[in-house]
Amino acid sequence: MNILLIGLGGFLGAVSRHILNEVLIKYISTNFPIGILIVNVLGCLLVGLVLGNSIISKGHLYYFFAV
């Protein structure tokens, strides 16, 4: 079960990076992958808030959010 949650979290992160990057490329003419940076920063913020405040214990959701 943990492997599936890790895979799902990684999949959702990769897809969101790709989609946001493709959308931003249409509106911002730059070679810098700003969409990937935005998703990574927001993801780090979410992981810090969720895991730092001990909202979830080290169970199944831990592996989903920690990816």
PyMOL Python script that loads the backbone (N, CA, C, O; Angstrom):
from pymol import cmd

cmd.read_pdbstr("""\
ATOM      1  N   MET A   1       0.820  -1.195   0.000  1.00  0.00           N
ATOM      2  CA  MET A   1       0.000   0.000   0.000  1.00  0.00           C
ATOM      3  C   MET A   1       0.867   1.263   0.000  1.00  0.00           C
ATOM      4  O   MET A   1       0.546   2.247  -0.667  1.00  0.00           O
ATOM      5  N   ASN A   2       1.969   1.223   0.756  1.00  0.00           N
ATOM      6  CA  ASN A   2       2.851   2.390   0.805  1.00  0.00           C
ATOM      7  C   ASN A   2       3.459   2.691  -0.555  1.00  0.00           C
ATOM      8  O   ASN A   2       3.592   3.852  -0.942  1.00  0.00           O
ATOM      9  N   ILE A   3       3.827   1.641  -1.277  1.00  0.00           N
ATOM     10  CA  ILE A   3       4.419   1.827  -2.605  1.00  0.00           C
ATOM     11  C   ILE A   3       3.426   2.504  -3.540  1.00  0.00           C
ATOM     12  O   ILE A   3       3.810   3.375  -4.321  1.00  0.00           O
ATOM     13  N   LEU A   4       2.160   2.120  -3.471  1.00  0.00           N
ATOM     14  CA  LEU A   4       1.145   2.733  -4.325  1.00  0.00           C
ATOM     15  C   LEU A   4       0.948   4.207  -3.989  1.00  0.00           C
ATOM     16  O   LEU A   4       0.799   5.033  -4.890  1.00  0.00           O
ATOM     17  N   LEU A   5       0.946   4.539  -2.721  1.00  0.00           N
ATOM     18  CA  LEU A   5       0.784   5.938  -2.327  1.00  0.00           C
ATOM     19  C   LEU A   5       1.993   6.780  -2.724  1.00  0.00           C
ATOM     20  O   LEU A   5       1.845   7.933  -3.128  1.00  0.00           O
ATOM     21  N   ILE A   6       3.180   6.206  -2.610  1.00  0.00           N
ATOM     22  CA  ILE A   6       4.386   6.912  -3.051  1.00  0.00           C
ATOM     23  C   ILE A   6       4.324   7.152  -4.557  1.00  0.00           C
ATOM     24  O   ILE A   6       4.631   8.246  -5.030  1.00  0.00           O
ATOM     25  N   GLY A   7       3.927   6.133  -5.302  1.00  0.00           N
ATOM     26  CA  GLY A   7       3.793   6.267  -6.751  1.00  0.00           C
ATOM     27  C   GLY A   7       2.734   7.281  -7.142  1.00  0.00           C
ATOM     28  O   GLY A   7       2.941   8.070  -8.064  1.00  0.00           O
ATOM     29  N   LEU A   8       1.602   7.269  -6.451  1.00  0.00           N
ATOM     30  CA  LEU A   8       0.528   8.213  -6.747  1.00  0.00           C
ATOM     31  C   LEU A   8       0.966   9.646  -6.452  1.00  0.00           C
ATOM     32  O   LEU A   8       0.693  10.553  -7.240  1.00  0.00           O
ATOM     33  N   GLY A   9       1.636   9.852  -5.335  1.00  0.00           N
ATOM     34  CA  GLY A   9       2.133  11.190  -5.008  1.00  0.00           C
ATOM     35  C   GLY A   9       3.148  11.685  -6.028  1.00  0.00           C
ATOM     36  O   GLY A   9       3.108  12.846  -6.438  1.00  0.00           O
ATOM     37  N   GLY A  10       4.052  10.810  -6.435  1.00  0.00           N
ATOM     38  CA  GLY A  10       5.035  11.174  -7.453  1.00  0.00           C
ATOM     39  C   GLY A  10       4.394  11.462  -8.799  1.00  0.00           C
ATOM     40  O   GLY A  10       4.794  12.390  -9.502  1.00  0.00           O
ATOM     41  N   PHE A  11       3.399  10.663  -9.152  1.00  0.00           N
ATOM     42  CA  PHE A  11       2.679  10.854 -10.417  1.00  0.00           C
ATOM     43  C   PHE A  11       1.963  12.200 -10.431  1.00  0.00           C
ATOM     44  O   PHE A  11       2.061  12.948 -11.404  1.00  0.00           O
ATOM     45  N   LEU A  12       1.249  12.507  -9.361  1.00  0.00           N
ATOM     46  CA  LEU A  12       0.518  13.773  -9.302  1.00  0.00           C
ATOM     47  C   LEU A  12       1.465  14.970  -9.326  1.00  0.00           C
ATOM     48  O   LEU A  12       1.159  15.993  -9.939  1.00  0.00           O
ATOM     49  N   GLY A  13       2.604  14.848  -8.667  1.00  0.00           N
ATOM     50  CA  GLY A  13       3.587  15.925  -8.700  1.00  0.00           C
ATOM     51  C   GLY A  13       4.163  16.130 -10.094  1.00  0.00           C
ATOM     52  O   GLY A  13       4.318  17.265 -10.546  1.00  0.00           O
ATOM     53  N   ALA A  14       4.478  15.041 -10.769  1.00  0.00           N
ATOM     54  CA  ALA A  14       5.053  15.137 -12.114  1.00  0.00           C
ATOM     55  C   ALA A  14       4.049  15.710 -13.108  1.00  0.00           C
ATOM     56  O   ALA A  14       4.399  16.550 -13.937  1.00  0.00           O
ATOM     57  N   VAL A  15       2.811  15.258 -13.024  1.00  0.00           N
ATOM     58  CA  VAL A  15       1.779  15.747 -13.940  1.00  0.00           C
ATOM     59  C   VAL A  15       1.499  17.226 -13.688  1.00  0.00           C
ATOM     60  O   VAL A  15       1.351  17.997 -14.637  1.00  0.00           O
ATOM     61  N   SER A  16       1.425  17.625 -12.430  1.00  0.00           N
ATOM     62  CA  SER A  16       1.160  19.038 -12.135  1.00  0.00           C
ATOM     63  C   SER A  16       2.317  19.919 -12.593  1.00  0.00           C
ATOM     64  O   SER A  16       2.089  21.031 -13.071  1.00  0.00           O
ATOM     65  N   ARG A  17       3.549  19.445 -12.457  1.00  0.00           N
ATOM     66  CA  ARG A  17       4.698  20.212 -12.955  1.00  0.00           C
ATOM     67  C   ARG A  17       4.605  20.396 -14.462  1.00  0.00           C
ATOM     68  O   ARG A  17       4.792  21.499 -14.976  1.00  0.00           O
ATOM     69  N   HIS A  18       4.316  19.316 -15.159  1.00  0.00           N
ATOM     70  CA  HIS A  18       4.254  19.370 -16.622  1.00  0.00           C
ATOM     71  C   HIS A  18       3.134  20.288 -17.099  1.00  0.00           C
ATOM     72  O   HIS A  18       3.348  21.128 -17.973  1.00  0.00           O
ATOM     73  N   ILE A  19       1.945  20.130 -16.530  1.00  0.00           N
ATOM     74  CA  ILE A  19       0.800  20.927 -16.981  1.00  0.00           C
ATOM     75  C   ILE A  19       1.027  22.411 -16.711  1.00  0.00           C
ATOM     76  O   ILE A  19       0.815  23.239 -17.597  1.00  0.00           O
ATOM     77  N   LEU A  20       1.454  22.754 -15.508  1.00  0.00           N
ATOM     78  CA  LEU A  20       1.673  24.166 -15.189  1.00  0.00           C
ATOM     79  C   LEU A  20       2.796  24.745 -16.032  1.00  0.00           C
ATOM     80  O   LEU A  20       2.712  25.897 -16.459  1.00  0.00           O
ATOM     81  N   ASN A  21       3.831  23.983 -16.274  1.00  0.00           N
ATOM     82  CA  ASN A  21       4.934  24.470 -17.099  1.00  0.00           C
ATOM     83  C   ASN A  21       4.468  24.730 -18.528  1.00  0.00           C
ATOM     84  O   ASN A  21       4.839  25.743 -19.122  1.00  0.00           O
ATOM     85  N   GLU A  22       3.662  23.830 -19.088  1.00  0.00           N
ATOM     86  CA  GLU A  22       3.156  24.017 -20.451  1.00  0.00           C
ATOM     87  C   GLU A  22       2.233  25.229 -20.538  1.00  0.00           C
ATOM     88  O   GLU A  22       2.281  25.971 -21.520  1.00  0.00           O
ATOM     89  N   VAL A  23       1.404  25.436 -19.538  1.00  0.00           N
ATOM     90  CA  VAL A  23       0.503  26.594 -19.535  1.00  0.00           C
ATOM     91  C   VAL A  23       1.297  27.890 -19.444  1.00  0.00           C
ATOM     92  O   VAL A  23       1.009  28.845 -20.165  1.00  0.00           O
ATOM     93  N   LEU A  24       2.284  27.931 -18.572  1.00  0.00           N
ATOM     94  CA  LEU A  24       3.057  29.160 -18.399  1.00  0.00           C
ATOM     95  C   LEU A  24       3.949  29.468 -19.590  1.00  0.00           C
ATOM     96  O   LEU A  24       4.241  30.634 -19.854  1.00  0.00           O
ATOM     97  N   ILE A  25       4.384  28.454 -20.309  1.00  0.00           N
ATOM     98  CA  ILE A  25       5.206  28.686 -21.506  1.00  0.00           C
ATOM     99  C   ILE A  25       4.420  29.483 -22.543  1.00  0.00           C
ATOM    100  O   ILE A  25       4.998  30.283 -23.279  1.00  0.00           O
ATOM    101  N   LYS A  26       3.099  29.268 -22.604  1.00  0.00           N
ATOM    102  CA  LYS A  26       2.265  29.993 -23.566  1.00  0.00           C
ATOM    103  C   LYS A  26       2.165  31.476 -23.225  1.00  0.00           C
ATOM    104  O   LYS A  26       2.028  32.308 -24.122  1.00  0.00           O
ATOM    105  N   TYR A  27       2.230  31.816 -21.941  1.00  0.00           N
ATOM    106  CA  TYR A  27       2.026  33.196 -21.514  1.00  0.00           C
ATOM    107  C   TYR A  27       3.319  33.937 -21.188  1.00  0.00           C
ATOM    108  O   TYR A  27       3.357  35.166 -21.258  1.00  0.00           O
ATOM    109  N   ILE A  28       4.361  33.222 -20.838  1.00  0.00           N
ATOM    110  CA  ILE A  28       5.637  33.846 -20.485  1.00  0.00           C
ATOM    111  C   ILE A  28       6.702  33.295 -21.427  1.00  0.00           C
ATOM    112  O   ILE A  28       6.925  32.085 -21.482  1.00  0.00           O
ATOM    113  N   SER A  29       7.349  34.175 -22.158  1.00  0.00           N
ATOM    114  CA  SER A  29       8.378  33.714 -23.089  1.00  0.00           C
ATOM    115  C   SER A  29       9.731  33.708 -22.381  1.00  0.00           C
ATOM    116  O   SER A  29      10.459  34.701 -22.379  1.00  0.00           O
ATOM    117  N   THR A  30      10.042  32.563 -21.780  1.00  0.00           N
ATOM    118  CA  THR A  30      11.320  32.393 -21.098  1.00  0.00           C
ATOM    119  C   THR A  30      11.753  30.940 -21.211  1.00  0.00           C
ATOM    120  O   THR A  30      10.925  30.045 -21.382  1.00  0.00           O
ATOM    121  N   ASN A  31      13.038  30.718 -21.116  1.00  0.00           N
ATOM    122  CA  ASN A  31      13.555  29.351 -21.136  1.00  0.00           C
ATOM    123  C   ASN A  31      13.623  28.749 -19.742  1.00  0.00           C
ATOM    124  O   ASN A  31      13.886  27.556 -19.593  1.00  0.00           O
ATOM    125  N   PHE A  32      13.386  29.569 -18.715  1.00  0.00           N
ATOM    126  CA  PHE A  32      13.432  29.095 -17.338  1.00  0.00           C
ATOM    127  C   PHE A  32      12.141  28.347 -17.013  1.00  0.00           C
ATOM    128  O   PHE A  32      11.055  28.860 -17.281  1.00  0.00           O
ATOM    129  N   PRO A  33      12.236  27.151 -16.446  1.00  0.00           N
ATOM    130  CA  PRO A  33      11.030  26.359 -16.144  1.00  0.00           C
ATOM    131  C   PRO A  33      10.309  26.870 -14.890  1.00  0.00           C
ATOM    132  O   PRO A  33      10.382  26.246 -13.831  1.00  0.00           O
ATOM    133  N   ILE A  34       9.624  27.989 -15.013  1.00  0.00           N
ATOM    134  CA  ILE A  34       8.987  28.636 -13.869  1.00  0.00           C
ATOM    135  C   ILE A  34       7.856  27.787 -13.287  1.00  0.00           C
ATOM    136  O   ILE A  34       7.618  27.825 -12.080  1.00  0.00           O
ATOM    137  N   GLY A  35       7.160  27.028 -14.123  1.00  0.00           N
ATOM    138  CA  GLY A  35       6.083  26.168 -13.634  1.00  0.00           C
ATOM    139  C   GLY A  35       6.589  25.098 -12.690  1.00  0.00           C
ATOM    140  O   GLY A  35       5.950  24.798 -11.681  1.00  0.00           O
ATOM    141  N   ILE A  36       7.724  24.529 -13.011  1.00  0.00           N
ATOM    142  CA  ILE A  36       8.317  23.497 -12.157  1.00  0.00           C
ATOM    143  C   ILE A  36       8.737  24.111 -10.823  1.00  0.00           C
ATOM    144  O   ILE A  36       8.540  23.505  -9.769  1.00  0.00           O
ATOM    145  N   LEU A  37       9.307  25.295 -10.868  1.00  0.00           N
ATOM    146  CA  LEU A  37       9.711  25.976  -9.639  1.00  0.00           C
ATOM    147  C   LEU A  37       8.501  26.265  -8.751  1.00  0.00           C
ATOM    148  O   LEU A  37       8.560  26.054  -7.539  1.00  0.00           O
ATOM    149  N   ILE A  38       7.417  26.740  -9.335  1.00  0.00           N
ATOM    150  CA  ILE A  38       6.214  27.062  -8.561  1.00  0.00           C
ATOM    151  C   ILE A  38       5.647  25.817  -7.899  1.00  0.00           C
ATOM    152  O   ILE A  38       5.320  25.845  -6.712  1.00  0.00           O
ATOM    153  N   VAL A  39       5.527  24.722  -8.649  1.00  0.00           N
ATOM    154  CA  VAL A  39       4.978  23.487  -8.082  1.00  0.00           C
ATOM    155  C   VAL A  39       5.890  22.949  -6.986  1.00  0.00           C
ATOM    156  O   VAL A  39       5.398  22.482  -5.959  1.00  0.00           O
ATOM    157  N   ASN A  40       7.194  23.003  -7.178  1.00  0.00           N
ATOM    158  CA  ASN A  40       8.122  22.511  -6.154  1.00  0.00           C
ATOM    159  C   ASN A  40       8.050  23.339  -4.875  1.00  0.00           C
ATOM    160  O   ASN A  40       8.060  22.781  -3.778  1.00  0.00           O
ATOM    161  N   VAL A  41       7.979  24.649  -5.001  1.00  0.00           N
ATOM    162  CA  VAL A  41       7.904  25.505  -3.814  1.00  0.00           C
ATOM    163  C   VAL A  41       6.583  25.287  -3.083  1.00  0.00           C
ATOM    164  O   VAL A  41       6.564  25.183  -1.857  1.00  0.00           O
ATOM    165  N   LEU A  42       5.478  25.217  -3.824  1.00  0.00           N
ATOM    166  CA  LEU A  42       4.183  24.964  -3.186  1.00  0.00           C
ATOM    167  C   LEU A  42       4.138  23.581  -2.543  1.00  0.00           C
ATOM    168  O   LEU A  42       3.550  23.408  -1.476  1.00  0.00           O
ATOM    169  N   GLY A  43       4.754  22.608  -3.187  1.00  0.00           N
ATOM    170  CA  GLY A  43       4.809  21.266  -2.614  1.00  0.00           C
ATOM    171  C   GLY A  43       5.615  21.226  -1.331  1.00  0.00           C
ATOM    172  O   GLY A  43       5.223  20.568  -0.368  1.00  0.00           O
ATOM    173  N   CYS A  44       6.740  21.927  -1.310  1.00  0.00           N
ATOM    174  CA  CYS A  44       7.546  21.992  -0.083  1.00  0.00           C
ATOM    175  C   CYS A  44       6.784  22.677   1.038  1.00  0.00           C
ATOM    176  O   CYS A  44       6.857  22.257   2.193  1.00  0.00           O
ATOM    177  N   LEU A  45       6.059  23.726   0.701  1.00  0.00           N
ATOM    178  CA  LEU A  45       5.255  24.418   1.701  1.00  0.00           C
ATOM    179  C   LEU A  45       4.172  23.496   2.260  1.00  0.00           C
ATOM    180  O   LEU A  45       3.955  23.452   3.471  1.00  0.00           O
ATOM    181  N   LEU A  46       3.500  22.766   1.384  1.00  0.00           N
ATOM    182  CA  LEU A  46       2.451  21.842   1.820  1.00  0.00           C
ATOM    183  C   LEU A  46       3.015  20.737   2.702  1.00  0.00           C
ATOM    184  O   LEU A  46       2.439  20.423   3.744  1.00  0.00           O
ATOM    185  N   VAL A  47       4.126  20.149   2.301  1.00  0.00           N
ATOM    186  CA  VAL A  47       4.746  19.084   3.100  1.00  0.00           C
ATOM    187  C   VAL A  47       5.177  19.626   4.458  1.00  0.00           C
ATOM    188  O   VAL A  47       4.987  18.964   5.478  1.00  0.00           O
ATOM    189  N   GLY A  48       5.751  20.811   4.480  1.00  0.00           N
ATOM    190  CA  GLY A  48       6.166  21.405   5.743  1.00  0.00           C
ATOM    191  C   GLY A  48       5.002  21.678   6.670  1.00  0.00           C
ATOM    192  O   GLY A  48       5.092  21.441   7.874  1.00  0.00           O
ATOM    193  N   LEU A  49       3.907  22.176   6.115  1.00  0.00           N
ATOM    194  CA  LEU A  49       2.728  22.452   6.934  1.00  0.00           C
ATOM    195  C   LEU A  49       2.087  21.175   7.456  1.00  0.00           C
ATOM    196  O   LEU A  49       1.732  21.082   8.631  1.00  0.00           O
ATOM    197  N   VAL A  50       1.941  20.200   6.581  1.00  0.00           N
ATOM    198  CA  VAL A  50       1.261  18.960   6.969  1.00  0.00           C
ATOM    199  C   VAL A  50       2.104  18.147   7.938  1.00  0.00           C
ATOM    200  O   VAL A  50       1.607  17.724   8.982  1.00  0.00           O
ATOM    201  N   LEU A  51       3.359  17.923   7.612  1.00  0.00           N
ATOM    202  CA  LEU A  51       4.200  17.073   8.449  1.00  0.00           C
ATOM    203  C   LEU A  51       4.766  17.817   9.654  1.00  0.00           C
ATOM    204  O   LEU A  51       4.982  17.213  10.705  1.00  0.00           O
ATOM    205  N   GLY A  52       5.005  19.100   9.517  1.00  0.00           N
ATOM    206  CA  GLY A  52       5.546  19.872  10.626  1.00  0.00           C
ATOM    207  C   GLY A  52       4.556  20.073  11.754  1.00  0.00           C
ATOM    208  O   GLY A  52       4.939  20.123  12.923  1.00  0.00           O
ATOM    209  N   ASN A  53       3.302  20.187  11.413  1.00  0.00           N
ATOM    210  CA  ASN A  53       2.268  20.378  12.429  1.00  0.00           C
ATOM    211  C   ASN A  53       1.689  19.061  12.911  1.00  0.00           C
ATOM    212  O   ASN A  53       0.723  19.053  13.673  1.00  0.00           O
ATOM    213  N   SER A  54       2.254  17.970  12.486  1.00  0.00           N
ATOM    214  CA  SER A  54       1.810  16.629  12.881  1.00  0.00           C
ATOM    215  C   SER A  54       0.322  16.424  12.641  1.00  0.00           C
ATOM    216  O   SER A  54      -0.376  15.836  13.467  1.00  0.00           O
ATOM    217  N   ILE A  55      -0.155  16.913  11.503  1.00  0.00           N
ATOM    218  CA  ILE A  55      -1.561  16.716  11.153  1.00  0.00           C
ATOM    219  C   ILE A  55      -1.820  15.242  10.886  1.00  0.00           C
ATOM    220  O   ILE A  55      -2.889  14.717  11.200  1.00  0.00           O
ATOM    221  N   ILE A  56      -0.832  14.587  10.304  1.00  0.00           N
ATOM    222  CA  ILE A  56      -0.983  13.155  10.053  1.00  0.00           C
ATOM    223  C   ILE A  56       0.145  12.419  10.753  1.00  0.00           C
ATOM    224  O   ILE A  56       1.256  12.932  10.878  1.00  0.00           O
ATOM    225  N   SER A  57      -0.152  11.221  11.204  1.00  0.00           N
ATOM    226  CA  SER A  57       0.890  10.405  11.817  1.00  0.00           C
ATOM    227  C   SER A  57       1.649   9.682  10.709  1.00  0.00           C
ATOM    228  O   SER A  57       1.313   9.805   9.532  1.00  0.00           O
ATOM    229  N   LYS A  58       2.659   8.937  11.092  1.00  0.00           N
ATOM    230  CA  LYS A  58       3.455   8.234  10.085  1.00  0.00           C
ATOM    231  C   LYS A  58       2.699   6.983   9.646  1.00  0.00           C
ATOM    232  O   LYS A  58       3.077   5.856   9.967  1.00  0.00           O
ATOM    233  N   GLY A  59       1.633   7.215   8.913  1.00  0.00           N
ATOM    234  CA  GLY A  59       0.813   6.139   8.380  1.00  0.00           C
ATOM    235  C   GLY A  59       0.828   6.199   6.866  1.00  0.00           C
ATOM    236  O   GLY A  59       1.811   6.622   6.257  1.00  0.00           O
ATOM    237  N   HIS A  60      -0.261   5.776   6.271  1.00  0.00           N
ATOM    238  CA  HIS A  60      -0.329   5.722   4.810  1.00  0.00           C
ATOM    239  C   HIS A  60      -0.261   7.114   4.179  1.00  0.00           C
ATOM    240  O   HIS A  60       0.411   7.294   3.163  1.00  0.00           O
ATOM    241  N   LEU A  61      -0.940   8.091   4.759  1.00  0.00           N
ATOM    242  CA  LEU A  61      -0.918   9.429   4.178  1.00  0.00           C
ATOM    243  C   LEU A  61       0.438  10.097   4.301  1.00  0.00           C
ATOM    244  O   LEU A  61       0.747  11.002   3.526  1.00  0.00           O
ATOM    245  N   TYR A  62       1.247   9.680   5.246  1.00  0.00           N
ATOM    246  CA  TYR A  62       2.600  10.220   5.382  1.00  0.00           C
ATOM    247  C   TYR A  62       3.393   9.971   4.104  1.00  0.00           C
ATOM    248  O   TYR A  62       4.079  10.866   3.611  1.00  0.00           O
ATOM    249  N   TYR A  63       3.300   8.773   3.577  1.00  0.00           N
ATOM    250  CA  TYR A  63       4.058   8.428   2.376  1.00  0.00           C
ATOM    251  C   TYR A  63       3.531   9.173   1.156  1.00  0.00           C
ATOM    252  O   TYR A  63       4.297   9.510   0.254  1.00  0.00           O
ATOM    253  N   PHE A  64       2.226   9.433   1.126  1.00  0.00           N
ATOM    254  CA  PHE A  64       1.644  10.173   0.009  1.00  0.00           C
ATOM    255  C   PHE A  64       2.136  11.614   0.012  1.00  0.00           C
ATOM    256  O   PHE A  64       2.559  12.119  -1.028  1.00  0.00           O
ATOM    257  N   PHE A  65       2.088  12.287   1.160  1.00  0.00           N
ATOM    258  CA  PHE A  65       2.476  13.690   1.231  1.00  0.00           C
ATOM    259  C   PHE A  65       3.981  13.880   1.240  1.00  0.00           C
ATOM    260  O   PHE A  65       4.460  14.923   0.794  1.00  0.00           O
ATOM    261  N   ALA A  66       4.737  12.925   1.724  1.00  0.00           N
ATOM    262  CA  ALA A  66       6.184  13.082   1.828  1.00  0.00           C
ATOM    263  C   ALA A  66       6.885  12.914   0.491  1.00  0.00           C
ATOM    264  O   ALA A  66       8.066  13.243   0.381  1.00  0.00           O
ATOM    265  N   VAL A  67       6.211  12.421  -0.508  1.00  0.00           N
ATOM    266  CA  VAL A  67       6.797  12.305  -1.838  1.00  0.00           C
ATOM    267  C   VAL A  67       6.686  13.647  -2.481  1.00  0.00           C
ATOM    268  O   VAL A  67       7.112  13.822  -3.622  1.00  0.00           O
TER     269      VAL A  67
END
""", "prot")
cmd.dss("prot")
cmd.show_as("cartoon", "prot")
cmd.util.cbc("prot")
cmd.orient("prot")
